């Protein structure tokens, strides 16, 4: 993609939906939220133990970051089923969805899987959350903990907050690699200062795997050989991202080449090297915003000063919401109608009867407003008053009115929460600073949806107060109110949106469509048809052939609502037929959603989408992401596409992939990724994500942890192999019925500022991060390689060629790959031809020169304009002379 530009500025107004509020101030991290999942039974001692672990972690973090960071203020959120005496106060704003650390019981496997930190954005970028389990964190014999839970927690926090990765091999990854430094197979580890033994279990006991036992043909140790690091008596103090429980480990790996110092090893194929271009963990961490340019310089704090302040919140057993909804609708009738339809949908679907609403509209301000039931006749009447447009003299006065109504509703009842929601389609573009400050002091959460031409003032400040803020065009107003509804509900109460379609139906014509309810859905199905002028006819037929007959119509708000209870028998393909009986064209919004019945072992497949700005490229890269999960377990092989709109015009359809290649950092983790590169239009852009599994290929991957017991090393008690080994088992559950979902992300804004430069621009291809050796003919020196193709523009399109470089010294190749020897055309065989489309698997076989003992290899993609991507991860192998 080529275009002229002078200066291009992106502003992405939403990153990930997880609303972490962590901030660092004078070296101290504040507002860290640790949530205990409702699956965990009340345990006061566990809460005490958690405080001690986090206190000890604060000291470990302070040491590991070289006296630059510690935990100053930590919020706990305990379940509503726990005693109120364990909490300092009830919570109305701290919730599990926004938690940084979630601790669950192992019995809740359908909701929270094995312990891990969920990441998506790659090296140096923050993740989603840390997911822990009670049987891991409080089990001193667990392989990840080994009696050092405070170091394990810092290990996970570094993955979550700093965007670094493991330096040991994860289950399923190679435990050994060929080291060009020592000229033989070596264990995957951060530094060579970490010592251990390579052993295997035999019928007669434990047997040492010596380096002499390496097979000369395969270059591998005998089957069953496992590397066990010693828990103590190691050399060096790094790395926290390796086996952090080792006694001597207290630092992150760095690049200090001082003699006697064990620095980062660039050769092993661990995740840190693979995803972070072989950079050390401390190099990544020290260049994050928390420490870059000497931010938060080293301090000299005592242990008592490193003790965090803890505040324990208790989730309410019942949420009593008070909503003051201020509407500033547009003057055009059809836009005003859509807004009122969307707000009716927002208030009608999902909220319980404990929710009270004060609706402040153009007409309602003349009659007086107070808190009422969300389904009251007065609220409905206010929404139905759309025939005449009443101009508000000042929006700020109506916002003030909403605040006063909420103040009068103030109550000390458990679970009371107060929300001021402003939806403006005119010139009002945000809250004034003084108003935000007042709401902060009175416990009111602000929310602002803008469907006019301008952006939102004080958007960041609104979100920092726990509110929702976004700009939307009129066509996607239903997505906007759905996202707000999701934020105001607990995860278990959020409805599942199957589809959200806008159709234009000519006069005297019919529209026929199908949607599928997959295996994870049970509950109340709701279909809403929002029309503009003439009421259409509608027929909805279930998979068993029965017609949906539970129908209601609101002719003033112009919508038809159909409902049906869905059990296992109603899963499968539904059909919907809409007929426009009028002679004129009709604009119709069709919204299909399901309020799921949640059981302990049955949760619905949910989706979430977001965009994130990356500054590594110029102009910055807009990353687009969608998460498809069944509780804590990923849904893989789904067909996910992102539809990007500029105002009302669709400008791109992007396939999102979970392939583990390019910018998708982890294969089959349920997070689908790609980049938006077709930058042609100035202004706001919106992303709608569609998931439609036409071929029924989707699977739920439920991964379970397995601890493999290991005998002790009786030969040397000093180096006791004291812990079991960890492995995982993945159960693949295919869906019988097609998966269909729709969701949306936040907006991003493209602003052209024409100054004095001009020229063309191409995004380079994305970096290849999954280069692997699939086969080696050691006598003939033939190496077969495989990787996931990137595109010509980041992860899109098709690259023009690949540049493959090699060296006999892996460290030298990493430090300067351009100086490596170039693989020429006559060295290639068994290639797949010209580069494939992004996301497909590439293969090639390389014939290396004679007299080479071993080789290290890297490659990169090059596009048609000779723009080269970053060099890939490095692989190594050896030959037989």
N, C-alpha and C positions, 0 to 999 in steps of 0.2 A: 504494500500500500504506500503510495507516494502522494505527498501534498506539499503545498507551499506553506511556510510558516515564518513568522518573525519571533514572537515569544508566545509560548503556549502554556497556560497555567491551568492546572486541574485543582479543583477543590472537591474532595470526597467527603460527603457529609455523614456517612455512616460506615463504620467498619464492621465489626462483628456484633451480633445481637447480644452476646454475653456482656452485660453492662458493668464490667469491673471498674471500680472507682479507686484502685490502688494509686497512690502517688508517693513520691519520695521527697522528703523535705529535710534538709540538714542531715543527710545520711540515713534517715529513718523512714521505713515504709509504713504508711498509714492506710487505714480502711481496708485491710486484708480481711476477706470474709471466708470463714470456715463453716460450712453448713453440714449438719449431721442429718442424713437422710431419714425419712420416717420409718424405714425398715429396721433401724437400729433401736433396740429396746432401751428403756431408761437405765442409765448407769452413771451415777454421780462420780464414781471413782474414775471412769473413763474420761470424764470431762477434766478432772484433776490431772490425769496422766497426759491428756492432750496439751494442757497449759504448760506442763513441764517439758514436753517434747518441743513445743514451739519456742519456749524460752531457751532451751539448749540449742535449737536450730538458729536462733537469732545470733548466738555467740559463734556458731560454726560459720554462718553466712558472713559475719563481720570479719572473721579471719580469712575466709576464702576469697572475699572481695578486697583483701588487703586494706581492711579498716575503712571501707567506703560505704557499706550498707548493712542494716540490721532491721529487725521487725520492731516498730515502735508501738503501733496500735492495731489490735486484732479484734474483729467482731466474730463471735460465735452465734450461729443460729441453730437452736435445738428444736426438735419437733413439738408440735402442739400437745402430743400425748405425754410429754415429760412434765414433771411437777413444776409449777410456776415458781417455787422456791429456789430452783436452780438458776433462774434467770434474773438479770438486773432489771429488765423491762420487757414488755411485749413489743413485737415488731410489727410495723405497718409498711416499712420500706425495704428492709433487708429480706431477700428471698433466695431460695435455692437456685433459681435460674441464673442469678447474677453472681453466684459464689465463685471464688477462686479455687477453693479446695472443697470437694464433696466427699464425705465419708459415709459409706454404705455398709450394710450387712451382706455377707456372702450369699445369704438365702435369696436376695432380690436379684437373681441372675438375669431375669428378663429385663430389668431396668438398668442395672449398672453391672458391667462385665468386669474383667480382670483389671487390676490396678494399672493405671497408665496416665500419661499426660497427653491430652488431645491437642495437636498442633495442625496448622494448615498453611501458614504463610511462609514457612521455610526459615532459613538461617538468619538469626538476628532479629526475628519478629515474634511477637507474643502469641501464645496459644489460646485455647478456648477455656480449659480448666484442668485442674489436677483431680483425678478420680482415684480415691483410695478405698481400701476395705479394712474393716476392723480386724479381720484374721491375718492381715499383713502388717499393718502399722504396730499392732500390739503383740506381735508374735516375734520374740527375740530370735527364734530359730529359722525364721523365714529367710530364703536365699537372698532377698533384696535388702533385708534389714540387718541380720546378723548381730543383733544386740545394739545397733547404732541407729535407732529410728530418726534421731535428729539429723544425721548425715544423709540418710535416705530422703528426708523431706527437703533438704537443701538441694540434693541431686534433682528431684522432681521440680522444685521451684525454678531452678536454672533452666530446665527445659521449657517450662511454662512462660517465664517472664523474660528471659534473655534470648530464647530461641537457639539453644545449643542442644546437642544430642548425645546419645550413648557412645562411649568409646570402647565398650565391650561388645561381643557379638550377641545379638538377640536370638531367641529360639528360631530356628529355621535359617539363620545366617551361618556362613562358614566360620568355624572357630579358629582356623589356621589360614595363613596366606604365605606366598613365597616372598621372602624379604631379599631385595637386591642388596641390602646393606650387609647382611651376614651370609648371604648365599645359600639359604635353606629355608624350609618351612618354619614358621614362627607363630606363636599364639597372637591373636588379635587383642591388642591392649594399647593403652595410651603411650606409655613409656617403657623402655626396656628395663627400667628400674624395678618394675613390678615382677616379683619372682614367684615361681610356683612349680608344680609338677604336672607332667602329662601322664595320665594313668588310664587303665582300662580294667573293667571287671571281667574276670574269667571264672570258670568253674572251681578253680583251686584258690581263688581269692583275688586280691588286687595285684596287678602287674604294671610295672613301670614301662612306659613307652619311650624308649630312647630315640635320639635323632638317627641312630643307625638303623632303626626299624622302618624308616621312611621308604616307601616303595619307589624305586628309581624310575619306573614307568609313569606312575601317576603323580609322584611328588607329594603324596599324602601319607599321613600316619595310618597304621592299621585301623580298621573299623572298630569303633567303640572307644577310641582314645579321646580323652577329655582333658582340657587344661584346668587345673585347680590352682588359683592364686593363693599364696600363703596369707593368712589373716594378719600376720605380723612379720617382722624381720625383713622388711623390704627396703629398697634403696630409693631415695627421692620422696617427695611429698605430694605427687600428683598422680591421678586426677580425680576430682570429685565426680566427674562424669564417667569414670571407670568403676571399679568395684569400691564404692565409697566407704564401705564398712571396714576396709583395711586400716589397721591401726595407724600407720604412718601418713595416710592420705589426709591432707587438710587444705590443699590448693587446687585451683584449676590449672590444667596444662598450659604452658606458655612457650614462647619461642626463645627463651634465654639460652644462649649457646655457651655459657661459661663452663669451662672444664669442671667435671664432677657434678654438674647440674643435669638432671634428666628432663629434657625438654620434649615438646610434642613430636610424636612420630607420625610423619605424613603418609607413610606407606599403607598401614592396615586398612582394609575395606570396611571400616565401621561406619555407622550412620553419620557421625560428626564429620569425618573426612569426605564421605560421599555427598552429603547435602551442603557442606560449608566450604567447598572448594579446597579441602585439605588444610584449612586454617585451624589454629589452636582455639580451644574454648575461651581462654582468657583474651585472645585477640578479638574474638566476637563480642564478649561481654564488655570489655573496656571501651568498645566503640558503640555501645548502645546509648541512647539519649541520657540515661541515668548517670553516665560517667564520661561521656565525650567532652572534649575541651575542658578537662579538669572539673567537670561538674561533680559535686559531692566529693571533694578531695579527702584524702585519708584523715581520720581523726584519732583521738586517744581516749576512748571511753572505757569506763570500768565495767565489770560484769553486772553490777547493779544497774548501771545506766542502760545496759543492753537488754534488760528485762522488759518485755512488752506490757503495755496496758491492755487488759482484757475486758471486753464488755459482752455480756451474754444476753442475747435476744431470744425470745420464745415465739415461735410461729403461732399465730392465733388459730384457735379451733374453728372459728368462723370469721370470714371477712365481711365486715359491714361497710360497704362502700357508699360514699356520698359524692355524687357527680354533679358539678355545675357545668353545664354544656352551653357555651356561648357560640351561636351561629351567626356568621356574617355572610349570607349567601350572595351569589352573583345576581345581576339584574336580569340576565337572560333566563327565560322561564325553563327551558329544557335543562339547563345546567343547575338551576335552583331545584328542580324536581329531582335530579339525580342525587344531589347532596342530601335532600330530605329522605330520600329512599335509603341512602347509605346509613344515615344516622338512625333511622328506624330499624334497619338490620342490626346495627351496632347495639342498640338498646334491647331489642327483642330477643336476639339469639345469644345464649351463653350466660348472662348474668342471672344470679339467683334472686329470690324474692326479698332478700335482705338489702338489696341495692335500692337506694333512693336517688331521684334525679330532679334537678331544677333545670328546665330548658329555657334559655334566654334567646329568643329569636327576634327577627324584625317586627313581628306582629305581637309576640308575647309580652314585650316590654310595655305595651299599652295597658295590659290587663293585670299586671302583677304576677310574680312568680314565687313559688316556695317549693320545698322538697316534697316530692310525691313518689308513689310507686312507679317504677319504670314502665309498667303496663297500664297506668291510670288513663282515664278518658281525657284528662287535661293535657297530659303529655302527648297523647295521640292527636288531640285536637290542634295543639301547637304545631306539630309536624305536618298536619294536613292543611295548614293555612299557608298555601303556596301560590294562590291565584293572584295575589297582589303583592307588589314589592314595596316594602317599607324601608326607607334608608335610615340607617343609624346615624345620629348626629355625631357621635364619637364612640369608637370601639372601646377606648380606654374606660369610659364610664360604665360600659356593660361588663368589662372585665372586673372593674371595681365592684359592681353589683354582685357578680358571681362570688367574689371573695367574701363579701359581707354575708351572703346567704350561707356559705360554708362555715363562717365563724359562728353564726347562730345555731348551726347544726352540731357544733362541737359537743362531744360527749366522751365520757371516760369509759364507756363500755369496751370490753375486749374486742379487738379486731377492727375498731373504727379507723377508717382511712378517708382522706379528703382529697379530691382531684378536681382541678379546674381545667376544663378542656375547651380550647378555642379552635374552631374551624372557620377559617377566613378565606373567602374567595375574592376579596377586593384588595384594597391597598394596605390593610393592616398586615404587618409582616413580622410580628414577634412581640415578646413581652418587654416592657421597659425595665431597666435595671432596678429601679426602686421597687417596682411591683414584685420582681423576683425575690428581692431581699425580704419584702414583707411576707411573702408566701413561705419562705424558708424559716422565718421565725414563728410562724403560726401553724406549721405542720401541714401545709397544703402543697401537693405535688402538681407542678404545672405541666401541661401538654399543649402542643400547638401543631396543627396541620394546616398548611397553607396551599390553597389550590389556585392562587392568582399568579401573576407574572413575576413577582419579586421573590427573593429568597427570604429566609427567616433571620431576623436580628436575634442576637443572644441565643443562638441555637446550642452552642456548646454549654453555656451556663444553664440552659433549661435541662439538658441531659445530665449535667453534673448534680442537679437536684433530684435526679431519679426520674425525670420526665421523658416523654416521647416527643420528638420534634422532627418533622420532615415536610418537604415541599412535594406536592403531587399535581399532575395535571388532572383535568376533570374526568378523563376516561378511566383513570386508575384510582378514583376516590374510594371504591370498595376495598381495594387492597390496603389503602391507607388506614381505614377504620378497622380492618381486620388485624393489621399489625398493632394498632393501639389496643384492641381487645385482647390480643395475645399477651401484651405486656401487663395488662391489668388482671390477668388470671394466673393461677398456679398451673403448672404443666399438665397435671391430670385433668384440669377443667377446660383446657384449650380445645376448641373444635378443630376437626380435620377438614381442610379445604380441598375438595376433590377437583373442582374446576371453577374458573371465573372467566366467562367469555362475553365479549361484546360482539353482537351480530347486527347486521343491517339486512332486513327482510323486505323484499319488494312486495308490492300489493298483490293480494290473492295468490300468494305462494306459501309453500311449507318448508320448514327447516327440520332436518332429521339428524340426530346425533346419538352417540353412544358413550357411556362411561362405565368403568368397571369398579366394583368394590372388591378389594383384595381380601386375603385370608385374615388379615389382622383387624378388620373392621367389624364391629358390632355396636349397635346403638340406634339413635334416632337420626334418620336421614331427612334433611331439609333441602328442598329445591325452591329457590325464589326467582321469579321472572319479573324483572322491572321493565315496564314498557313506557313509552313516551306519550302516545296519543290514543290509539285504539286498542282495546283489550283483545289479545289473541286467544286462540284456543290452545290447550296443551294436553298432551297425553304422555304419561310416564308408565312404562311397563317393566316389571321386575323380571329377573332371570327365569322364574317359574311360570311366566306368562300372565300373571295377575296384574291388573291395572291399579295404580296408586289412586285411591279415591278420597283420601283425607286432604281436602283442599279448602282454602279460604282466600278471599279476594278483598283487597282494599282499593276501591275505585277512585278514592280521592288521592291517595298516594301512588296509585296506578301500579300495583304489583299483585302477583298471584303467588301464594305460598302452598306448597305441597309437602306432606310429611309421611314417613313410613318407618316402622320399626324393622330393623335389620338384624337377623340372626344368621347363623351359618348357612341356612337354606337360601337366604337372599343374597349371598355373596356371588359375584360373577358379573355378567354383562347386563346392564340396564340400557333401555332406550328411551329417548325423549323426542317427541314430535311437536313442533310449534307451527301453527298456521296463522298467518296474517289475513284476517277476513276483510280488512279494509283495502281500498284501491291504492292507497298511498304507502310509500316506504315507511317502515317502522324500525326504530332503534331499540334494541332489547338487550338487557344485561341478564345473563343466566348464571346464577350462583348455586353451586352444589356443595353441600357440606354435611358433615356427620358429627354429632355429639356422641363420643365413644363411651361405651361402658367399660370401665377399667377394672380388671381383675388382677390378682397378684402376679400371675404368670402369663397374662395376656395384655399386652399394651399395643396401641396402634402404631403403625409406621408413620413417623412425623417428618416433616421437611422444614428447612430453614435456609434462607439465602442472605448473602451479604456481599458488599463490594469493599475493596481495600486499595488504597493508593500506595504505590511503591516508587521511591525516588531514585532507584538505581539506574533508570533510563531517562532519557530526555527526548520528548516529553515523558512524564511519569507513566508507569504502567498501571492500568486499571485491572486489578484482579477480580474475577467474578467467581463466587463460590456457592455451592449448595450442599447442604448436609441432609442425608437420607438415612434415618436411624430407626431401629425397632428397640426402643428403650436404650440400653447401652451398647447395642450390637449393630454393626453396619449392615446396610442393604447394598449389595454389590450387583454389578451387571445391569444397572438401571439405565434407561435411555433418558438422559437429562439434557435439556437445552435452555439456554438463556436468550430471551428476546429483549433486545435493547431498543428503547423508544426515545426519540428526541421530540419533546412535546407530544403530538398525536401521531407522529410518523415513525414506523418501525425502520430502524437503520441497520440492524444486524441480527442474525440468528447464530448463536455460538454453541457448539457442542461442548458440554462439560464432561470431563473424563476423570475416572478414578484409577488410572493406569500406573501410577507411581513414576511417571516419566515427565520431563520438563518441569513445569511449575507445580504439578501435582506431586507432592513430596512423598506420599505413602500410598502404596497400592492397596486397594480393597479395605480402606478405612472408613468408607461411607461419606467421604468429603470429595465432591466432584469439582474440578477446577479448570479454569482457562483464563484468557486475557482478552479484553476488548481493545481492538487496534484500529477499527475503522473510524477514525476521528475525522469527521468532515463538517460537523455542524456545531455552532456555538450555542451555549445555553445548557439548560438542565436535561439530564438523561435519566431514564428510569429502566430498571431491569425487572422483568417478569420471568419466572422460572417455571418450566413445564416438565413434568415427569410422566411419560406415557410409554409403558412397556408393551409395545405392540406384539412382540414375539414371546412374551412370558418367560424371559430369561432371568428375571431378578431372583436373588437368593438372599436369605438372612444368614449371616455368618455369626454364629454364637461361639465365642472362644472361651475356653475354660482353662484354668491354671492347673498344672500337674506338677507335684513335687516328687522328684525321683530320688529315693534315699541313696546315700553313698556311705560305704563302710569307712571306718577311720583308718588313717595311716598308722598302723602299729609299729612301723619301722622307725618312726621319728616323732615322738610325742610333741616335740617343739613345733612341728609343722603339722598339727592335727587338721585333717580335712573334716572340719567340724559341721558342715552344713549340707543339706540335700541340694540337689541340682534342680533347676527350674525348667519346665517345658510347658507347652500349650497344646491343647487339642481343639480343633475347630470343627463344629458341627454345621454342615451346610444344609439349610432348609429351603428348598425351592418353593416359590409361590405357585399355587395352583391357579390363581386368578390374576389377571393383569393388574399391574400397579399403575395408578393414576393419581397425580397430585398437582396442585398449582400453588405458588407462593410468590413473593416479591422481595426485593432487597431495597436498601435505601437508594437515594439519588446520588449522582455525581454531576459535577458542573464543569463544562469546558469553556474557558474564557480566552478568546484570542486578543492579544494586545499587540498591535502592529507598531513596532518602533523603527529600528534601522536595519535589521537583518532580513535576509530573504534567502531562500534556497529550498532544496528538496530534502525529504527526510524519510528514512525507512527504519522501522524497528528491526533490530538484529534477531536472528533465531535465538530461541531459549537455550539455556545450558542443558546438556544431556547429563543426567545424574544416575543412570542405571546401567552403565556400560558393564558387561560381564563377559567372562571367558566361558564359552559353552563346550569347547572341545580343543584338545591339543594333540597333535602328532609330533612327539618329541624328537623322533629321529629325523623327520623331514622338516622340522621347525615350522609347522603350519599351525596357526592359531585361529580358531573360529570365534568371532565376536558377535554379540547381540546387544541391542539397545532399543529404546522407544524413540521413534522419530519425532523431532520437533519441526516446527514450520519455518516459513520464510520470515514471517512477522511473529516473533515470540513462539507461541504454541499454535499458530494458525497457518494454514496453507501448506506449501511443500518447499523444502530447502532445495537449493540448486546442486549442492555437492557437499562432501564431507572431507575434512582435512584430518588425517591420522598421523600422529607423531609418536616416535618411540625413542627409548634410550636404555642403556644397560644400567643406569643409575636412577632409581625411582625418585629419590629426593631432588636430584638435579632436574628431572623432567617436571616435577611439580613446581619448582621454583622458577623455571623458565621453559615452558613447553615449546615456545617458538624455536628454541635452539635445539630441540630434539630432531632426530632424523625424520624425514618425510617419507611416508609410505607412498610409493609411486604406483602408477597404473599396472605395470608389469608384475607387481607383487600381489595383486588382488586376484582372488578366485572365488567361485561359489557366491558371487554377490547377488543381491536381489534386484540389480539393475539400478536405474536412477532412483534418487531418494523417494521414499513413500510419503503419503500424506501424514500430517501430524497425528500422533497417537497410535500409529501402526508399528509393528515390530520389524526392525531392520536386522539383517544378518550379513556377515562378510567373512571370508577366510583370507588371512594374510600369510604369505610365504616370506619368512624372514631370512636374512643372509646367513651364509655358513659361518662356522666358528663362533657363533653367539652362544654363550652359556645360559643367559636368561635375558628377559626383556620386560620393560615397563611401557605401558601404552596409554595414550589419551587421544581424544578426538574432539572436533567441534563441527557445527553446521555452518554452512556459508550460503547466503541467499543469492538471487540473480543479480544483485547490485554489488556483490562482493562484500557485503556486510557480514562479519563473522561473529558468531556467538562465543560465549565463554567456553574454555576448555572443560571437558567432562571430568568425571571422577577417573582415577587411575586404576588400572588392573595390572597384575604382574603374573608371570609364569616363567618356567625354565625349560631347557632342552637337554637332550643327551648328545654329547659329542661323539 
